[in-house]
């Protein structure tokens, strides 16, 4: 498909009247407002016109105001009408949302009709894709087919959320490049998932080794997003997932289980959730919110409140026994909601707990937005969305990229999960679709693995029809997404695109599908367990050997082109996956019931030394996109596995 997200209507017009952009001649910009009067260029409209300039720059053209003595008067015209029907007789653009637009190109130039500057910006994104995918150099300059496109989104809020708390903190330059991509895919909302990675002034012991975001960096990112019509929304988990704070002596007294609790996000027991009945917890959160929220222009705020595994197992046990665990959770949610509303924000929260206890859903504050999340291709989005919709609650659907608990991703699961969320959410009236990208257990997958499913999910959020086609039609093969990946995600790099797609399919041929991860990743994560668990039941020596050969072919492909940081990251990923194959073969040959430490001494020594080499090379690929904070912890996950083999 030439355009992504796919517009609602695309008509290719008379081939005899193409758009021709003369070489060296500027494009003359005419901007009108209501009643076809010359429009005053507001800051927002200037942001939109900057997007239009970037679109035309892909063909070498300049966009200059008409009649300004700059040679733009006699060239091709670009007419932008904001809140205007445009020329007499032209149909007014349909405006169910403020992102609607109509784009026409042809012999008479470029015409954009939109209700708001946001719609102009979305039209500019489409124009950029049209020119790069369908345009070509010609004798008269640059030529593209004449077209008439009408478009508007299905989901008002189309978001992405990046995990910046599981070791991998993205560099500012990488984030800004990604924000540009998200804007091209018509994403309009971004969150950075924070547990401990914001530099709160009086809490340095929490973030000291994490390379956290500073207030100045957040303000810089907020401005960058605003210029691309993306809402950067604050995110601070505020109940569960507080272990990065509670492991420190200063905060341990605020924990539900101060002495520690075995939770899924750590290998050793540690305090995990805040104590819902301790008033000092609210005092801490109040101070954090007062410092964090003013750095953002957004009036929304995601406070988390998910996966409170230890609620009622420690200091709140008596209250939970007397009143019930759902009531204790709900009381805490309401108190957090009060803190948020006092600061003139709308509270977003993960909806897993209230969905487990549907009897309390109608007691949640009416303006709080439940985030309905699930990451499997068969997640019960239909049922969960229907329950939330039946009570008139605003909610969003939150699928994922399926990149975490893997090294190379799980592309087929990601597409299924994203399509299901979009279709189910649309039917039930979800107001938003938030694509989540997590980094559980070291965030060992390179960021570029998630970019392909992020782009696919963005298209499904804009066009639910595209999601329906993906969900109801035949399964799309790796080749079906190749052109999309090459053109729209990986800057024309076919080697990169092919490798990402192939790595994302390996899980199905090597012990998969596995819930929320891949069998290869779990060989590393659960190296101190035997292989009798169901997550390993489909693993065999034959499948591991075939995967080994497949990874070797990917490395050969990567080595045939000049290396850059992206290729190097995928080569490291192939090495890591190859090592897991070798470990799996050795362990299956020895017997599923044996532990890794019981392998023959020579085998253990070789595997351990190889893994130490891989861990030693991790900084080279990590630091190309991510900060140093968290790197050592991710290396230590690998070195711990090597130590188990050495023991």
C-alpha positions in Angstrom: 0.0 0.0 0.0 1.4 3.4 -1.0 -0.1 5.3 1.9 -0.1 4.4 5.6 -2.3 4.8 7.5 -4.7 4.1 4.6 -7.0 7.1 3.9 -10.7 6.6 3.7 -10.9 7.6 0.0 -8.1 7.8 -2.6 -8.9 8.6 -6.2 -6.1 8.8 -8.8 -7.2 11.4 -11.3 -6.5 12.0 -15.0 -3.1 10.7 -15.9 -2.8 13.6 -18.3 -2.8 16.2 -15.5 -0.1 15.1 -13.0 1.4 17.4 -10.4 4.6 18.7 -11.8 7.1 20.5 -9.4 9.5 22.4 -11.6 13.2 22.0 -10.7 14.6 24.9 -8.9 11.3 26.8 -8.7 9.7 27.4 -5.3 6.2 26.4 -4.5 3.9 29.4 -3.9 2.0 29.1 -0.6 -1.5 30.7 -0.4 -3.2 30.4 3.0 -6.9 31.3 3.5 -9.3 31.1 6.4 -13.0 31.3 6.8 -14.7 33.0 3.9 -11.6 32.5 1.7 -10.0 35.5 3.3 -6.2 35.5 3.9 -5.6 33.7 7.1 -3.6 34.9 10.1 -0.8 32.4 10.6 -1.1 31.3 14.2 1.6 29.3 16.0 -0.3 26.1 15.4 -0.8 26.8 11.7 2.9 27.6 11.4 3.7 24.2 12.9 1.4 22.7 10.2 3.1 24.7 7.5 6.5 23.5 8.7 5.3 20.0 8.2 4.2 20.9 4.7 7.7 22.4 4.0 9.3 19.2 5.2 7.0 17.2 2.9 8.0 19.3 -0.2 11.7 19.2 0.8 11.7 15.5 0.1 11.5 16.4 -3.6 14.0 19.3 -3.3 11.3 22.0 -3.4 11.0 25.1 -1.2 7.6 26.4 0.0 7.6 30.2 0.0 4.8 32.7 0.6 3.2 33.8 -2.7 3.9 37.4 -3.9 6.7 38.1 -1.4 9.2 39.1 -4.0 11.0 35.7 -3.7 10.3 34.3 -7.2 7.3 32.3 -6.0 4.6 34.1 -7.9 4.9 32.3 -11.2 5.6 28.8 -9.9 3.3 26.0 -8.9 0.8 26.8 -6.1 0.1 25.2 -2.8 -3.3 26.4 -1.5 -4.2 25.8 2.1 -7.7 26.6 3.3 -8.3 26.3 7.1 -11.9 26.2 8.1 -12.9 27.2 4.6 -14.7 25.5 1.7 -12.0 26.7 -0.6 -12.8 27.6 -4.2 -16.4 28.1 -5.1 -18.1 24.9 -5.8 -15.6 22.7 -4.0 -17.1 20.4 -1.4 -16.4 21.3 2.2 -14.2 18.7 4.0 -16.2 16.4 6.3 -15.2 17.4 9.9 -16.2 14.7 12.4 -12.9 15.4 14.2 -10.4 18.2 14.1 -7.9 16.0 12.1 -10.0 15.7 8.9 -8.6 16.9 5.7 -8.9 16.8 1.9 -5.8 16.8 -0.3 -5.9 17.3 -4.0 -2.8 17.3 -6.3 -2.7 17.9 -10.1 -1.9 20.3 -12.9 -3.1 23.2 -10.8 -0.8 22.4 -7.9 -1.6 21.3 -4.4 -4.8 22.1 -2.4 -5.4 21.2 1.2 -8.8 21.8 2.9 -8.9 21.3 6.6 -10.9 22.3 9.7 -7.9 23.1 11.8 -4.1 23.3 11.6 -4.0 19.7 12.9 -5.8 18.6 9.7 -3.4 20.5 7.6 -0.5 18.7 9.3 -2.1 15.3 8.7 -2.6 16.2 5.1 1.1 17.2 4.9 2.1 13.7 6.2 0.0 12.1 3.5 1.4 14.4 0.8 4.9 13.4 1.9 4.1 9.7 1.5 2.4 10.4 -1.9 5.4 12.2 -3.3 8.0 9.7 -2.1 6.0 6.6 -3.0 4.3 7.6 -6.3 6.5 10.5 -7.5 9.5 10.3 -9.9 12.0 12.7 -11.5 10.8 13.9 -14.9 12.1 16.2 -17.6 10.2 19.1 -16.2 11.2 18.5 -12.6 9.4 16.2 -10.2 6.2 14.5 -11.2 3.5 12.7 -9.2 0.0 11.5 -10.2 -3.0 13.7 -9.7 -5.0 12.6 -6.8 -8.0 13.5 -4.6 -7.8 12.1 -1.0 -10.4 12.6 1.8 -9.5 11.3 5.2 -10.2 11.4 8.9 -9.3 9.1 11.8 -11.4 6.4 13.6 -9.9 6.8 17.0 -9.6 10.3 18.3 -6.6 9.4 20.4 -3.9 7.3 18.8 -1.0 6.9 21.1 2.3 5.2 21.8 3.8 4.4 25.2 7.5 3.6 25.6 8.9 1.8 28.6 11.8 3.9 29.9 12.0 2.2 33.3 13.3 -1.3 32.6 16.9 -0.2 32.1 16.8 1.2 28.6 16.6 5.0 28.7 16.4 6.4 25.2 18.7 9.2 24.1 17.2 12.5 23.2 18.3 12.3 19.5 16.7 8.9 19.2 13.5 10.0 20.8 13.2 13.0 18.5 13.8 10.8 15.4 11.1 8.5 16.7 8.7 11.4 17.3 9.1 12.4 13.7 8.2 8.9 12.6 5.2 8.8 14.9 4.0 12.0 13.4 4.3 10.5 9.9 2.2 7.6 11.1 -0.4 10.1 12.4 0.1 9.3 16.1 -1.1 12.1 18.3 -0.3 11.0 21.8 2.9 9.8 23.5 3.7 8.6 27.0 7.0 7.7 28.6 6.4 5.0 31.3 8.1 6.2 34.5 8.8 4.3 37.6 12.0 5.9 38.8 13.5 7.6 35.7 12.6 11.2 36.3 15.1 13.3 38.2 13.0 14.3 41.2 14.9 17.0 43.1 14.9 15.4 46.6 15.0 11.7 45.6 18.4 11.3 44.0 19.1 7.8 45.5 16.2 6.5 43.5 17.4 7.6 40.0 21.1 8.1 40.6 22.3 5.3 38.2 19.4 5.5 35.8 20.3 8.4 33.5 16.9 9.9 34.2 15.0 12.6 32.3 15.4 16.1 33.6 12.8 18.8 33.8 14.5 20.6 31.0 14.6 17.5 28.8 10.9 16.9 29.3 10.1 20.5 28.4 12.2 20.1 25.3 10.4 16.9 24.3 7.0 18.5 25.1 7.8 21.4 22.7 9.1 18.9 20.0 5.8 16.9 20.3 3.6 20.0 20.2 5.2 21.1 16.9 4.2 17.7 15.5 0.7 17.7 16.9 1.5 15.0 19.5 0.4 15.3 23.1 3.2 14.3 25.5 1.4 13.0 28.5 3.0 12.5 32.0 3.2 9.0 33.3 4.2 8.0 36.9 3.3 4.6 38.3 1.8 5.3 41.7 0.9 2.0 43.5 2.4 -1.2 42.2 5.7 -1.3 40.3 7.2 1.0 43.0 10.0 -1.4 43.8 12.7 0.9 42.4 11.8 3.3 45.2 11.0 0.8 48.0 14.3 -1.1 47.9 15.9 2.0 49.4 15.8 2.3 53.2 14.3 5.8 53.1 11.1 4.5 51.3 10.9 0.9 52.6 8.5 1.9 55.4 6.0 3.0 52.8 5.9 -0.5 51.3 3.0 -3.0 51.6 5.5 -5.7 52.4 8.7 -4.0 53.6 10.6 -7.2 54.1 10.1 -8.1 50.4 7.8 -10.0 48.1 8.5 -12.4 45.2 7.1 -10.6 42.2 7.5 -11.3 38.5 9.8 -8.3 37.7 12.7 -9.4 39.9 14.7 -12.5 40.5 15.0 -11.9 44.2 12.2 -10.9 46.7 11.8 -7.2 47.2 9.1 -4.7 48.3 6.9 -4.0 45.3 3.7 -2.0 46.0 3.0 1.1 48.2 0.8 0.5 51.2 -2.7 1.7 50.3 -3.6 2.5 54.0 -0.5 4.6 54.9 -1.3 8.4 54.6 2.4 9.1 54.1 2.2 7.5 50.7 -0.2 10.2 49.5 2.2 12.9 50.9 5.0 11.4 48.8 2.8 11.2 45.6 1.6 14.7 46.1 5.2 16.0 46.1 6.1 14.0 43.0 3.1 15.2 41.1 3.8 18.8 42.0 7.3 18.5 40.5 6.5 16.4 37.5 3.2 17.7 36.1 4.2 21.4 35.4 6.8 20.2 32.8 4.0 19.0 30.5 1.4 20.9 28.5 -1.0 17.9 28.6 -4.0 17.9 30.9 -4.0 14.1 31.1 -1.9 12.1 33.6 -1.4 8.3 33.7 -0.9 7.2 37.3 -0.7 3.5 36.6 -2.2 1.6 39.6 -1.8 -1.8 37.9 -0.6 -5.2 39.0 -0.9 -4.7 42.8 0.2 -8.3 43.4 1.0 -7.8 47.1 -2.1 -5.8 48.1 -3.4 -7.3 51.3 -0.4 -9.5 51.9 1.3 -7.1 54.3 0.4 -3.9 56.1 -3.0 -3.6 54.6 -4.0 -7.1 55.4 -6.3 -6.2 58.2 -8.1 -3.5 56.2 -8.5 -5.9 53.2 -9.9 -8.6 55.6 -12.4 -6.2 57.1 -13.6 -4.3 53.9 -12.4 -6.5 51.1 -9.4 -6.0 48.8 -11.4 -4.3 46.0 -12.7 -1.7 48.4 -9.2 -0.9 49.7 -7.9 -0.6 46.2 -10.9 1.6 45.2 -10.3 3.9 48.2 -6.7 4.4 47.2 -7.7 5.0 43.6 -10.1 7.7 44.7 -7.5 9.4 46.8 -5.0 9.5 43.9 -7.8 10.8 41.7 -8.4 13.6 44.1 -4.7 14.6 43.9 -4.8 14.5 40.1 -8.0 16.6 39.8 -6.7 19.1 42.3 -3.9 19.7 39.8 -6.4 20.2 36.9 -5.5 16.9 35.2 -7.7 14.0 34.0 -6.6 10.7 35.5 -5.7 7.7 33.3 -5.1 4.4 35.0 -4.5 0.8 34.0 -7.8 -1.1 34.2 -6.7 -4.6 35.1 -7.7 -4.5 38.8 -11.2 -3.1 38.2 -11.8 -5.6 35.4 -10.9 -8.4 37.9 -13.5 -6.9 40.3 -16.3 -5.7 38.0 -18.5 -4.9 41.0 -16.5 -1.8 41.7 -16.3 -0.4 38.1 -19.4 1.8 38.6 -17.7 3.3 41.7 -14.7 4.6 39.8 -14.8 8.4 39.4 -16.7 9.2 36.3 -14.0 11.3 34.6 -11.2 8.7 35.2 -10.1 6.9 32.0 -9.6 3.1 32.3 -6.8 1.8 30.1 -7.9 -1.7 29.0 -4.7 -3.6 28.3 -3.8 -7.1 26.9 -1.0 -8.4 24.8 -2.1 -11.7 23.3 -3.6 -12.1 19.9 -6.6 -13.7 21.5 -7.0 -11.3 24.5 -10.7 -10.9 25.5 -10.9 -7.2 24.4 -14.5 -7.7 23.3 -15.7 -8.7 26.7 -13.7 -6.2 28.7 -14.6 -3.3 26.4 -18.3 -4.2 26.6 -18.2 -4.2 30.4 -16.6 -0.8 30.5 -18.9 0.6 27.8 -22.0 -0.7 29.5 -21.3 1.5 32.5 -20.7 4.6 30.3 -17.0 4.8 31.3 -14.4 6.4 29.1 -11.8 3.9 28.2 -9.0 3.2 25.8 -7.7 -0.1 24.4 -4.0 -0.8 25.0 -2.4 -3.5 22.9 1.4 -3.9 22.5 4.3 -4.3 20.2 5.0 -7.9 21.4 8.7 -7.0 21.5 9.5 -7.6 25.2 10.4 -11.0 26.6 12.0 -11.6 23.3 15.1 -10.5 21.4 13.7 -10.1 17.9 10.0 -9.6 18.6 6.8 -11.6 17.8 5.4 -10.0 14.7 2.4 -12.2 14.0 1.2 -11.9 17.6 1.7 -8.2 17.5 -0.4 -7.8 14.3 -3.2 -10.0 15.7 -3.2 -8.2 19.1 -3.2 -4.7 17.5 -5.9 -5.6 15.0 -8.1 -7.2 17.7 -7.8 -4.1 20.0 -8.7 -1.7 17.2 -11.7 -3.7 16.1 -13.1 -4.5 19.5 -12.4 -1.0 20.8 -14.1 0.7 17.9 -17.2 -1.4 18.2 -17.4 -0.7 22.0 -16.7 3.0 21.6 -13.2 3.3 23.0 -11.9 6.9 22.7 -8.3 5.9 22.4 -5.8 3.2 21.3 -2.5 3.3 23.1 0.2 1.0 21.7 2.5 -0.1 24.5 6.1 -1.1 24.2 7.6 -2.7 27.3 11.1 -3.7 28.3 10.6 -6.4 31.0 13.8 -8.1 32.2 16.5 -5.9 30.8 15.0 -4.5 27.6 17.4 -6.6 25.6 15.5 -6.1 22.3 16.9 -3.2 20.3 14.4 -0.3 20.0 14.1 -0.7 16.2 12.4 -4.1 16.7 9.3 -2.2 18.1 9.2 0.4 15.3 7.5 -1.9 12.8 4.6 -2.9 15.1 4.3 0.7 16.3 3.7 1.7 12.7 1.2 -1.1 12.0 -0.7 -0.2 15.2 -0.8 3.5 14.3 -2.4 2.5 10.9 -5.0 0.4 12.6 -5.9 3.2 15.1 -6.4 5.6 12.2 -8.2 3.1 9.9 -10.1 0.4 11.7 -10.9 -1.0 8.3 -7.2 -1.8 7.8 -7.4 -3.6 11.2 -10.4 -5.6 10.1 -8.7 -6.7 6.9 -5.7 -7.9 8.9 -7.9 -9.7 11.5 -10.4 -11.4 9.1 -8.3 -12.0 6.0 -5.6 -14.7 5.5 -2.6 -14.3 7.8 -0.1 -11.9 6.3 3.2 -13.4 5.6 6.5 -11.9 6.4 6.8 -10.7 2.7 3.4 -8.9 3.0 4.9 -6.4 5.4 8.2 -6.0 3.7 7.4 -3.1 1.4 5.7 -1.3 4.3 8.8 -1.9 6.5 11.2 -0.7 3.8 9.4 2.4 2.8 7.7 3.6 6.0 9.9 2.4 8.9 13.5 1.6 7.9 14.3 4.4 5.4 14.6 2.2 2.4 17.0 -0.3 4.0 15.7 -3.6 2.7 18.4 -5.6 4.6 17.3 -4.0 7.8 13.6 -4.6 7.1 14.0 -8.2 6.0 16.1 -9.0 9.1 13.6 -7.4 11.5 10.7 -9.3 9.9 12.5 -12.6 9.9 13.6 -12.3 13.5 10.0 -11.4 14.4 8.8 -14.7 12.9 11.3 -17.0 14.5 9.2 -17.5 17.7 6.6 -19.5 15.8 9.2 -22.0 14.4 11.2 -22.3 17.6 9.1 -23.3 20.6 6.2 -20.9 20.0 3.7 -19.5 20.4 4.4 -18.8 24.1 2.4 -16.5 26.2 3.9 -13.0 26.5 7.3 -13.9 25.2 9.4 -16.4 23.3 10.9 -19.7 24.3 14.4 -18.5 23.3 14.2 -15.6 25.7 12.8 -17.7 28.5 15.8 -20.1 28.1 17.9 -17.1 29.4 15.4 -15.7 31.8 14.7 -19.0 33.5 18.2 -20.5 33.2 18.1 -21.7 36.8 14.9 -23.8 36.2 14.6 -27.1 34.4 12.8 -27.4 31.1 9.7 -29.2 32.2 7.6 -26.1 32.4 5.0 -25.7 29.6 6.8 -22.6 28.2 9.4 -25.1 26.9 7.2 -27.9 25.8 7.4 -27.2 22.1 11.2 -26.8 22.1 13.1 -29.6 20.3 16.7 -30.1 19.2 15.5 -30.1 15.6 13.7 -26.8 15.8 16.6 -25.2 17.6 19.1 -26.4 15.0 16.9 -25.0 12.2 16.6 -21.7 14.0 20.4 -21.7 14.4 20.8 -22.0 10.6 18.2 -19.3 10.1 20.0 -16.9 12.3 23.3 -17.6 10.5 21.6 -16.7 7.2 20.4 -13.4 8.8 24.0 -12.6 10.0 25.3 -13.4 6.5 22.8 -10.9 5.0 23.7 -8.2 7.5 27.5 -8.8 6.8 27.0 -8.3 3.1 26.3 -4.5 3.5 28.2 -1.8 5.2 27.5 -1.9 8.9 25.8 0.9 10.8 24.5 1.1 14.3 21.1 -0.5 13.3 22.8 -3.4 11.5 25.2 -3.9 14.4 22.2 -4.0 16.9 20.5 -6.7 14.8 23.8 -8.7 14.5 24.1 -8.6 18.3 20.5 -9.8 18.5 21.2 -12.7 16.2 24.3 -13.6 18.3 22.2 -13.6 21.5 19.4 -15.7 19.9 22.1 -18.1 18.5 23.5 -18.5 22.0 20.1 -19.4 23.4 19.7 -22.0 20.6 23.1 -23.5 21.7 22.0 -23.6 25.3 18.7 -25.2 24.4 20.3 -27.9 22.4 22.7 -28.7 25.2 20.0 -28.8 27.8 17.6 -30.9 25.8 20.4 -33.4 24.9 21.2 -33.7 28.7 17.5 -34.1 29.6 14.6 -31.8 30.4 14.8 -32.5 34.1 18.4 -31.5 34.5 19.5 -28.0 35.5 21.9 -25.8 33.5 24.5 -26.2 36.2 24.5 -30.0 35.7 25.6 -29.8 32.0 29.1 -31.3 31.3 31.9 -29.0 32.5 33.3 -28.3 29.0 29.9 -27.4 27.6 29.2 -25.1 30.5 32.6 -23.4 30.1 32.1 -22.8 26.4 28.6 -21.4 26.9 29.6 -19.2 29.8 32.6 -17.7 28.0 30.5 -17.0 24.8 27.8 -15.3 26.9 30.4 -13.1 28.6 31.6 -12.0 25.2 28.1 -11.1 24.1 27.5 -9.2 27.3 30.8 -7.4 26.8 29.7 -6.2 23.4 26.3 -5.0 24.6 27.5 -1.4 25.3 28.5 -0.9 21.6 25.0 -1.4 20.4 23.1 -0.1 23.4 24.7 3.3 23.5 23.8 4.1 19.9 20.2 4.8 20.9 20.1 4.6 24.7 21.7 6.2 27.7 24.2 4.5 30.0 21.8 4.2 32.9 20.5 0.7 33.2 23.1 -0.8 30.9 25.1 -2.4 33.6 22.0 -4.0 35.1 21.1 -5.5 31.7 24.6 -6.8 31.3 24.4 -8.3 34.8 21.4 -10.3 33.7 23.6 -12.0 31.1 26.6 -12.3 33.4 24.3 -13.9 36.1 23.4 -16.6 33.6 27.1 -17.1 32.7 27.8 -17.4 36.5 25.1 -20.1 36.8 26.8 -22.1 34.1 30.2 -21.6 35.8 28.9 -22.7 39.2 
